[in-house]
Amino acid sequence: MQTSQAPMPSNRNAKLTLLFFVAMLLFNFPIIGIFGKNQLVFGLPVLYLYIFSVWFLLIALVYLLFRKPRK
């Protein structure tokens, strides 16, 4: 059984590729090293706060990229 799905527009592919490279940059050593301090913000280590904030932001951006527009 085949499902009929429209192919992903190339604009969406370009945005997804850009998002991937931005995520790789944000989770790479030089940026992570900036937040690797022994400081607390709201009782949480800065590194954990950074990682989970960026992770949440990336999930939200992927959702916005793949949601279907309302008609």
PDB file of N, CA, C and O in Angstrom:
ATOM      1  N   MET A   1       0.837  -1.161   0.000  1.00  0.00           N
ATOM      2  CA  MET A   1       0.000   0.000   0.000  1.00  0.00           C
ATOM      3  C   MET A   1       0.893   1.238   0.000  1.00  0.00           C
ATOM      4  O   MET A   1       1.817   1.348   0.805  1.00  0.00           O
ATOM      5  N   GLN A   2       0.612   2.152  -0.896  1.00  0.00           N
ATOM      6  CA  GLN A   2       1.392   3.372  -0.988  1.00  0.00           C
ATOM      7  C   GLN A   2       0.650   4.512  -0.318  1.00  0.00           C
ATOM      8  O   GLN A   2      -0.576   4.611  -0.372  1.00  0.00           O
ATOM      9  N   THR A   3       1.424   5.353   0.303  1.00  0.00           N
ATOM     10  CA  THR A   3       0.833   6.558   0.869  1.00  0.00           C
ATOM     11  C   THR A   3       1.209   7.711  -0.032  1.00  0.00           C
ATOM     12  O   THR A   3       2.345   7.808  -0.496  1.00  0.00           O
ATOM     13  N   SER A   4       0.261   8.574  -0.273  1.00  0.00           N
ATOM     14  CA  SER A   4       0.529   9.707  -1.151  1.00  0.00           C
ATOM     15  C   SER A   4       0.942  10.905  -0.311  1.00  0.00           C
ATOM     16  O   SER A   4       0.114  11.565   0.317  1.00  0.00           O
ATOM     17  N   GLN A   5       2.210  11.161  -0.316  1.00  0.00           N
ATOM     18  CA  GLN A   5       2.736  12.309   0.391  1.00  0.00           C
ATOM     19  C   GLN A   5       3.392  13.218  -0.630  1.00  0.00           C
ATOM     20  O   GLN A   5       4.107  12.768  -1.526  1.00  0.00           O
ATOM     21  N   ALA A   6       3.136  14.489  -0.476  1.00  0.00           N
ATOM     22  CA  ALA A   6       3.760  15.447  -1.374  1.00  0.00           C
ATOM     23  C   ALA A   6       5.247  15.538  -1.041  1.00  0.00           C
ATOM     24  O   ALA A   6       5.621  15.490   0.131  1.00  0.00           O
ATOM     25  N   PRO A   7       6.087  15.666  -2.047  1.00  0.00           N
ATOM     26  CA  PRO A   7       7.515  15.800  -1.760  1.00  0.00           C
ATOM     27  C   PRO A   7       7.792  17.086  -0.990  1.00  0.00           C
ATOM     28  O   PRO A   7       7.098  18.090  -1.149  1.00  0.00           O
ATOM     29  N   MET A   8       8.816  17.028  -0.159  1.00  0.00           N
ATOM     30  CA  MET A   8       9.176  18.165   0.656  1.00  0.00           C
ATOM     31  C   MET A   8       9.751  19.257  -0.251  1.00  0.00           C
ATOM     32  O   MET A   8      10.647  18.987  -1.050  1.00  0.00           O
ATOM     33  N   PRO A   9       9.248  20.475  -0.133  1.00  0.00           N
ATOM     34  CA  PRO A   9       9.789  21.549  -0.974  1.00  0.00           C
ATOM     35  C   PRO A   9      11.261  21.786  -0.689  1.00  0.00           C
ATOM     36  O   PRO A   9      11.722  21.578   0.434  1.00  0.00           O
ATOM     37  N   SER A  10      12.002  22.221  -1.704  1.00  0.00           N
ATOM     38  CA  SER A  10      13.441  22.424  -1.543  1.00  0.00           C
ATOM     39  C   SER A  10      13.734  23.533  -0.534  1.00  0.00           C
ATOM     40  O   SER A  10      14.780  23.512   0.115  1.00  0.00           O
ATOM     41  N   ASN A  11      12.825  24.501  -0.392  1.00  0.00           N
ATOM     42  CA  ASN A  11      13.005  25.548   0.596  1.00  0.00           C
ATOM     43  C   ASN A  11      13.033  24.951   2.004  1.00  0.00           C
ATOM     44  O   ASN A  11      13.828  25.368   2.847  1.00  0.00           O
ATOM     45  N   ARG A  12      12.168  23.983   2.246  1.00  0.00           N
ATOM     46  CA  ARG A  12      12.131  23.321   3.548  1.00  0.00           C
ATOM     47  C   ARG A  12      13.405  22.506   3.760  1.00  0.00           C
ATOM     48  O   ARG A  12      13.936  22.460   4.869  1.00  0.00           O
ATOM     49  N   ASN A  13      13.893  21.865   2.699  1.00  0.00           N
ATOM     50  CA  ASN A  13      15.149  21.119   2.800  1.00  0.00           C
ATOM     51  C   ASN A  13      16.305  22.038   3.157  1.00  0.00           C
ATOM     52  O   ASN A  13      17.149  21.692   3.983  1.00  0.00           O
ATOM     53  N   ALA A  14      16.343  23.200   2.540  1.00  0.00           N
ATOM     54  CA  ALA A  14      17.415  24.153   2.825  1.00  0.00           C
ATOM     55  C   ALA A  14      17.338  24.629   4.275  1.00  0.00           C
ATOM     56  O   ALA A  14      18.364  24.749   4.944  1.00  0.00           O
ATOM     57  N   LYS A  15      16.136  24.897   4.759  1.00  0.00           N
ATOM     58  CA  LYS A  15      15.974  25.336   6.148  1.00  0.00           C
ATOM     59  C   LYS A  15      16.363  24.239   7.124  1.00  0.00           C
ATOM     60  O   LYS A  15      16.986  24.509   8.151  1.00  0.00           O
ATOM     61  N   LEU A  16      16.000  23.007   6.808  1.00  0.00           N
ATOM     62  CA  LEU A  16      16.344  21.885   7.677  1.00  0.00           C
ATOM     63  C   LEU A  16      17.853  21.651   7.711  1.00  0.00           C
ATOM     64  O   LEU A  16      18.413  21.347   8.764  1.00  0.00           O
ATOM     65  N   THR A  17      18.504  21.790   6.570  1.00  0.00           N
ATOM     66  CA  THR A  17      19.957  21.649   6.503  1.00  0.00           C
ATOM     67  C   THR A  17      20.637  22.756   7.303  1.00  0.00           C
ATOM     68  O   THR A  17      21.587  22.496   8.041  1.00  0.00           O
ATOM     69  N   LEU A  18      20.155  23.981   7.160  1.00  0.00           N
ATOM     70  CA  LEU A  18      20.702  25.092   7.927  1.00  0.00           C
ATOM     71  C   LEU A  18      20.508  24.871   9.425  1.00  0.00           C
ATOM     72  O   LEU A  18      21.413  25.142  10.215  1.00  0.00           O
ATOM     73  N   LEU A  19      19.346  24.385   9.815  1.00  0.00           N
ATOM     74  CA  LEU A  19      19.065  24.108  11.220  1.00  0.00           C
ATOM     75  C   LEU A  19      20.003  23.035  11.767  1.00  0.00           C
ATOM     76  O   LEU A  19      20.455  23.126  12.909  1.00  0.00           O
ATOM     77  N   PHE A  20      20.294  22.025  10.958  1.00  0.00           N
ATOM     78  CA  PHE A  20      21.225  20.977  11.367  1.00  0.00           C
ATOM     79  C   PHE A  20      22.611  21.557  11.644  1.00  0.00           C
ATOM     80  O   PHE A  20      23.222  21.249  12.668  1.00  0.00           O
ATOM     81  N   PHE A  21      23.107  22.399  10.730  1.00  0.00           N
ATOM     82  CA  PHE A  21      24.444  22.959  10.914  1.00  0.00           C
ATOM     83  C   PHE A  21      24.500  23.955  12.076  1.00  0.00           C
ATOM     84  O   PHE A  21      25.520  24.053  12.758  1.00  0.00           O
ATOM     85  N   VAL A  22      23.428  24.681  12.300  1.00  0.00           N
ATOM     86  CA  VAL A  22      23.381  25.575  13.458  1.00  0.00           C
ATOM     87  C   VAL A  22      23.399  24.757  14.748  1.00  0.00           C
ATOM     88  O   VAL A  22      24.070  25.127  15.711  1.00  0.00           O
ATOM     89  N   ALA A  23      22.661  23.647  14.768  1.00  0.00           N
ATOM     90  CA  ALA A  23      22.650  22.777  15.949  1.00  0.00           C
ATOM     91  C   ALA A  23      24.035  22.185  16.189  1.00  0.00           C
ATOM     92  O   ALA A  23      24.491  22.113  17.331  1.00  0.00           O
ATOM     93  N   MET A  24      24.700  21.763  15.125  1.00  0.00           N
ATOM     94  CA  MET A  24      26.049  21.222  15.283  1.00  0.00           C
ATOM     95  C   MET A  24      26.994  22.279  15.844  1.00  0.00           C
ATOM     96  O   MET A  24      27.841  21.974  16.684  1.00  0.00           O
ATOM     97  N   LEU A  25      26.852  23.509  15.388  1.00  0.00           N
ATOM     98  CA  LEU A  25      27.685  24.592  15.890  1.00  0.00           C
ATOM     99  C   LEU A  25      27.399  24.864  17.365  1.00  0.00           C
ATOM    100  O   LEU A  25      28.325  25.037  18.158  1.00  0.00           O
ATOM    101  N   LEU A  26      26.115  24.902  17.731  1.00  0.00           N
ATOM    102  CA  LEU A  26      25.742  25.222  19.112  1.00  0.00           C
ATOM    103  C   LEU A  26      26.130  24.131  20.101  1.00  0.00           C
ATOM    104  O   LEU A  26      26.344  24.416  21.280  1.00  0.00           O
ATOM    105  N   PHE A  27      26.225  22.884  19.639  1.00  0.00           N
ATOM    106  CA  PHE A  27      26.592  21.787  20.523  1.00  0.00           C
ATOM    107  C   PHE A  27      28.051  21.370  20.368  1.00  0.00           C
ATOM    108  O   PHE A  27      28.442  20.304  20.844  1.00  0.00           O
ATOM    109  N   ASN A  28      28.858  22.196  19.710  1.00  0.00           N
ATOM    110  CA  ASN A  28      30.267  21.885  19.529  1.00  0.00           C
ATOM    111  C   ASN A  28      31.082  22.477  20.672  1.00  0.00           C
ATOM    112  O   ASN A  28      30.582  23.298  21.441  1.00  0.00           O
ATOM    113  N   PHE A  29      32.350  22.054  20.779  1.00  0.00           N
ATOM    114  CA  PHE A  29      33.157  22.401  21.942  1.00  0.00           C
ATOM    115  C   PHE A  29      33.333  23.894  22.204  1.00  0.00           C
ATOM    116  O   PHE A  29      33.119  24.308  23.343  1.00  0.00           O
ATOM    117  N   PRO A  30      33.700  24.722  21.253  1.00  0.00           N
ATOM    118  CA  PRO A  30      33.962  26.119  21.650  1.00  0.00           C
ATOM    119  C   PRO A  30      32.757  26.799  22.311  1.00  0.00           C
ATOM    120  O   PRO A  30      32.927  27.584  23.245  1.00  0.00           O
ATOM    121  N   ILE A  31      31.568  26.510  21.843  1.00  0.00           N
ATOM    122  CA  ILE A  31      30.383  27.138  22.431  1.00  0.00           C
ATOM    123  C   ILE A  31      30.051  26.484  23.767  1.00  0.00           C
ATOM    124  O   ILE A  31      29.733  27.177  24.734  1.00  0.00           O
ATOM    125  N   ILE A  32      30.122  25.166  23.828  1.00  0.00           N
ATOM    126  CA  ILE A  32      29.864  24.457  25.091  1.00  0.00           C
ATOM    127  C   ILE A  32      30.884  24.882  26.150  1.00  0.00           C
ATOM    128  O   ILE A  32      30.546  24.991  27.328  1.00  0.00           O
ATOM    129  N   GLY A  33      32.124  25.122  25.734  1.00  0.00           N
ATOM    130  CA  GLY A  33      33.177  25.535  26.662  1.00  0.00           C
ATOM    131  C   GLY A  33      32.884  26.868  27.341  1.00  0.00           C
ATOM    132  O   GLY A  33      33.306  27.100  28.475  1.00  0.00           O
ATOM    133  N   ILE A  34      32.167  27.736  26.652  1.00  0.00           N
ATOM    134  CA  ILE A  34      31.809  29.031  27.236  1.00  0.00           C
ATOM    135  C   ILE A  34      30.909  28.833  28.452  1.00  0.00           C
ATOM    136  O   ILE A  34      31.018  29.557  29.442  1.00  0.00           O
ATOM    137  N   PHE A  35      30.022  27.849  28.368  1.00  0.00           N
ATOM    138  CA  PHE A  35      29.040  27.627  29.434  1.00  0.00           C
ATOM    139  C   PHE A  35      29.485  26.563  30.434  1.00  0.00           C
ATOM    140  O   PHE A  35      28.716  26.212  31.328  1.00  0.00           O
ATOM    141  N   GLY A  36      30.685  26.051  30.309  1.00  0.00           N
ATOM    142  CA  GLY A  36      31.177  25.015  31.206  1.00  0.00           C
ATOM    143  C   GLY A  36      31.748  25.554  32.504  1.00  0.00           C
ATOM    144  O   GLY A  36      32.748  25.036  33.001  1.00  0.00           O
ATOM    145  N   LYS A  37      31.149  26.557  33.043  1.00  0.00           N
ATOM    146  CA  LYS A  37      31.612  27.165  34.294  1.00  0.00           C
ATOM    147  C   LYS A  37      30.883  26.531  35.477  1.00  0.00           C
ATOM    148  O   LYS A  37      29.823  25.925  35.321  1.00  0.00           O
ATOM    149  N   ASN A  38      31.469  26.682  36.648  1.00  0.00           N
ATOM    150  CA  ASN A  38      30.837  26.170  37.867  1.00  0.00           C
ATOM    151  C   ASN A  38      29.955  27.247  38.485  1.00  0.00           C
ATOM    152  O   ASN A  38      30.150  27.634  39.638  1.00  0.00           O
ATOM    153  N   GLN A  39      28.991  27.725  37.719  1.00  0.00           N
ATOM    154  CA  GLN A  39      28.062  28.731  38.206  1.00  0.00           C
ATOM    155  C   GLN A  39      26.653  28.178  38.156  1.00  0.00           C
ATOM    156  O   GLN A  39      26.343  27.296  37.356  1.00  0.00           O
ATOM    157  N   LEU A  40      25.805  28.705  39.020  1.00  0.00           N
ATOM    158  CA  LEU A  40      24.415  28.275  39.065  1.00  0.00           C
ATOM    159  C   LEU A  40      23.503  29.430  38.673  1.00  0.00           C
ATOM    160  O   LEU A  40      23.732  30.578  39.055  1.00  0.00           O
ATOM    161  N   VAL A  41      22.473  29.111  37.909  1.00  0.00           N
ATOM    162  CA  VAL A  41      21.422  30.062  37.565  1.00  0.00           C
ATOM    163  C   VAL A  41      20.112  29.386  37.933  1.00  0.00           C
ATOM    164  O   VAL A  41      19.801  28.310  37.421  1.00  0.00           O
ATOM    165  N   PHE A  42      19.352  30.000  38.807  1.00  0.00           N
ATOM    166  CA  PHE A  42      18.107  29.412  39.326  1.00  0.00           C
ATOM    167  C   PHE A  42      18.361  28.033  39.942  1.00  0.00           C
ATOM    168  O   PHE A  42      17.494  27.160  39.892  1.00  0.00           O
ATOM    169  N   GLY A  43      19.537  27.841  40.515  1.00  0.00           N
ATOM    170  CA  GLY A  43      19.878  26.588  41.162  1.00  0.00           C
ATOM    171  C   GLY A  43      20.323  25.487  40.211  1.00  0.00           C
ATOM    172  O   GLY A  43      20.540  24.354  40.641  1.00  0.00           O
ATOM    173  N   LEU A  44      20.461  25.801  38.924  1.00  0.00           N
ATOM    174  CA  LEU A  44      20.894  24.819  37.922  1.00  0.00           C
ATOM    175  C   LEU A  44      22.257  25.222  37.370  1.00  0.00           C
ATOM    176  O   LEU A  44      22.540  26.411  37.218  1.00  0.00           O
ATOM    177  N   PRO A  45      23.104  24.236  37.068  1.00  0.00           N
ATOM    178  CA  PRO A  45      24.375  24.580  36.428  1.00  0.00           C
ATOM    179  C   PRO A  45      24.132  25.247  35.069  1.00  0.00           C
ATOM    180  O   PRO A  45      23.206  24.883  34.344  1.00  0.00           O
ATOM    181  N   VAL A  46      24.966  26.217  34.742  1.00  0.00           N
ATOM    182  CA  VAL A  46      24.809  26.991  33.508  1.00  0.00           C
ATOM    183  C   VAL A  46      24.871  26.084  32.286  1.00  0.00           C
ATOM    184  O   VAL A  46      24.126  26.293  31.328  1.00  0.00           O
ATOM    185  N   LEU A  47      25.744  25.084  32.303  1.00  0.00           N
ATOM    186  CA  LEU A  47      25.879  24.182  31.161  1.00  0.00           C
ATOM    187  C   LEU A  47      24.588  23.407  30.913  1.00  0.00           C
ATOM    188  O   LEU A  47      24.147  23.296  29.769  1.00  0.00           O
ATOM    189  N   TYR A  48      23.984  22.877  31.957  1.00  0.00           N
ATOM    190  CA  TYR A  48      22.726  22.138  31.795  1.00  0.00           C
ATOM    191  C   TYR A  48      21.621  23.052  31.280  1.00  0.00           C
ATOM    192  O   TYR A  48      20.841  22.670  30.408  1.00  0.00           O
ATOM    193  N   LEU A  49      21.564  24.256  31.825  1.00  0.00           N
ATOM    194  CA  LEU A  49      20.556  25.215  31.393  1.00  0.00           C
ATOM    195  C   LEU A  49      20.728  25.557  29.916  1.00  0.00           C
ATOM    196  O   LEU A  49      19.746  25.653  29.180  1.00  0.00           O
ATOM    197  N   TYR A  50      21.976  25.740  29.483  1.00  0.00           N
ATOM    198  CA  TYR A  50      22.253  26.032  28.080  1.00  0.00           C
ATOM    199  C   TYR A  50      21.851  24.872  27.183  1.00  0.00           C
ATOM    200  O   TYR A  50      21.164  25.072  26.181  1.00  0.00           O
ATOM    201  N   ILE A  51      22.269  23.665  27.531  1.00  0.00           N
ATOM    202  CA  ILE A  51      22.001  22.489  26.684  1.00  0.00           C
ATOM    203  C   ILE A  51      20.501  22.260  26.541  1.00  0.00           C
ATOM    204  O   ILE A  51      20.017  22.051  25.428  1.00  0.00           O
ATOM    205  N   PHE A  52      19.759  22.295  27.636  1.00  0.00           N
ATOM    206  CA  PHE A  52      18.329  22.035  27.556  1.00  0.00           C
ATOM    207  C   PHE A  52      17.569  23.181  26.893  1.00  0.00           C
ATOM    208  O   PHE A  52      16.555  22.944  26.235  1.00  0.00           O
ATOM    209  N   SER A  53      18.036  24.407  27.052  1.00  0.00           N
ATOM    210  CA  SER A  53      17.393  25.538  26.378  1.00  0.00           C
ATOM    211  C   SER A  53      17.579  25.459  24.867  1.00  0.00           C
ATOM    212  O   SER A  53      16.628  25.662  24.111  1.00  0.00           O
ATOM    213  N   VAL A  54      18.791  25.166  24.429  1.00  0.00           N
ATOM    214  CA  VAL A  54      19.052  25.040  22.988  1.00  0.00           C
ATOM    215  C   VAL A  54      18.299  23.841  22.428  1.00  0.00           C
ATOM    216  O   VAL A  54      17.754  23.911  21.326  1.00  0.00           O
ATOM    217  N   TRP A  55      18.262  22.761  23.161  1.00  0.00           N
ATOM    218  CA  TRP A  55      17.549  21.564  22.712  1.00  0.00           C
ATOM    219  C   TRP A  55      16.057  21.875  22.527  1.00  0.00           C
ATOM    220  O   TRP A  55      15.464  21.499  21.515  1.00  0.00           O
ATOM    221  N   PHE A  56      15.459  22.556  23.497  1.00  0.00           N
ATOM    222  CA  PHE A  56      14.053  22.942  23.395  1.00  0.00           C
ATOM    223  C   PHE A  56      13.827  23.872  22.206  1.00  0.00           C
ATOM    224  O   PHE A  56      12.854  23.715  21.468  1.00  0.00           O
ATOM    225  N   LEU A  57      14.719  24.831  22.022  1.00  0.00           N
ATOM    226  CA  LEU A  57      14.599  25.762  20.900  1.00  0.00           C
ATOM    227  C   LEU A  57      14.675  25.028  19.563  1.00  0.00           C
ATOM    228  O   LEU A  57      13.917  25.345  18.646  1.00  0.00           O
ATOM    229  N   LEU A  58      15.569  24.061  19.439  1.00  0.00           N
ATOM    230  CA  LEU A  58      15.675  23.296  18.192  1.00  0.00           C
ATOM    231  C   LEU A  58      14.425  22.464  17.930  1.00  0.00           C
ATOM    232  O   LEU A  58      13.979  22.364  16.787  1.00  0.00           O
ATOM    233  N   ILE A  59      13.862  21.872  18.963  1.00  0.00           N
ATOM    234  CA  ILE A  59      12.629  21.104  18.800  1.00  0.00           C
ATOM    235  C   ILE A  59      11.494  22.020  18.350  1.00  0.00           C
ATOM    236  O   ILE A  59      10.710  21.655  17.475  1.00  0.00           O
ATOM    237  N   ALA A  60      11.407  23.197  18.942  1.00  0.00           N
ATOM    238  CA  ALA A  60      10.361  24.154  18.555  1.00  0.00           C
ATOM    239  C   ALA A  60      10.540  24.608  17.110  1.00  0.00           C
ATOM    240  O   ALA A  60       9.553  24.753  16.389  1.00  0.00           O
ATOM    241  N   LEU A  61      11.769  24.834  16.677  1.00  0.00           N
ATOM    242  CA  LEU A  61      12.014  25.249  15.298  1.00  0.00           C
ATOM    243  C   LEU A  61      11.687  24.138  14.301  1.00  0.00           C
ATOM    244  O   LEU A  61      11.156  24.415  13.225  1.00  0.00           O
ATOM    245  N   VAL A  62      11.995  22.890  14.641  1.00  0.00           N
ATOM    246  CA  VAL A  62      11.633  21.774  13.764  1.00  0.00           C
ATOM    247  C   VAL A  62      10.121  21.645  13.683  1.00  0.00           C
ATOM    248  O   VAL A  62       9.580  21.378  12.610  1.00  0.00           O
ATOM    249  N   TYR A  63       9.433  21.829  14.800  1.00  0.00           N
ATOM    250  CA  TYR A  63       7.970  21.794  14.784  1.00  0.00           C
ATOM    251  C   TYR A  63       7.408  22.875  13.863  1.00  0.00           C
ATOM    252  O   TYR A  63       6.523  22.606  13.050  1.00  0.00           O
ATOM    253  N   LEU A  64       7.923  24.096  13.993  1.00  0.00           N
ATOM    254  CA  LEU A  64       7.439  25.180  13.140  1.00  0.00           C
ATOM    255  C   LEU A  64       7.743  24.922  11.677  1.00  0.00           C
ATOM    256  O   LEU A  64       6.978  25.331  10.802  1.00  0.00           O
ATOM    257  N   LEU A  65       8.838  24.256  11.404  1.00  0.00           N
ATOM    258  CA  LEU A  65       9.229  23.966  10.019  1.00  0.00           C
ATOM    259  C   LEU A  65       8.328  22.900   9.396  1.00  0.00           C
ATOM    260  O   LEU A  65       8.028  22.973   8.204  1.00  0.00           O
ATOM    261  N   PHE A  66       7.889  21.906  10.183  1.00  0.00           N
ATOM    262  CA  PHE A  66       7.149  20.783   9.626  1.00  0.00           C
ATOM    263  C   PHE A  66       5.641  20.832   9.845  1.00  0.00           C
ATOM    264  O   PHE A  66       4.920  19.965   9.350  1.00  0.00           O
ATOM    265  N   ARG A  67       5.155  21.822  10.570  1.00  0.00           N
ATOM    266  CA  ARG A  67       3.698  21.856  10.759  1.00  0.00           C
ATOM    267  C   ARG A  67       3.013  22.241   9.465  1.00  0.00           C
ATOM    268  O   ARG A  67       3.570  22.959   8.633  1.00  0.00           O
ATOM    269  N   LYS A  68       1.826  21.763   9.315  1.00  0.00           N
ATOM    270  CA  LYS A  68       1.048  22.045   8.107  1.00  0.00           C
ATOM    271  C   LYS A  68       0.370  23.395   8.266  1.00  0.00           C
ATOM    272  O   LYS A  68      -0.187  23.692   9.322  1.00  0.00           O
ATOM    273  N   PRO A  69       0.413  24.205   7.231  1.00  0.00           N
ATOM    274  CA  PRO A  69      -0.259  25.511   7.338  1.00  0.00           C
ATOM    275  C   PRO A  69      -1.777  25.352   7.420  1.00  0.00           C
ATOM    276  O   PRO A  69      -2.354  24.456   6.804  1.00  0.00           O
ATOM    277  N   ARG A  70      -2.405  26.227   8.182  1.00  0.00           N
ATOM    278  CA  ARG A  70      -3.857  26.188   8.310  1.00  0.00           C
ATOM    279  C   ARG A  70      -4.496  26.743   7.042  1.00  0.00           C
ATOM    280  O   ARG A  70      -3.967  27.657   6.409  1.00  0.00           O
ATOM    281  N   LYS A  71      -5.634  26.175   6.689  1.00  0.00           N
ATOM    282  CA  LYS A  71      -6.323  26.617   5.470  1.00  0.00           C
ATOM    283  C   LYS A  71      -7.447  27.562   5.798  1.00  0.00           C
ATOM    284  O   LYS A  71      -8.138  28.036   4.896  1.00  0.00           O
TER     285      LYS A  71
END
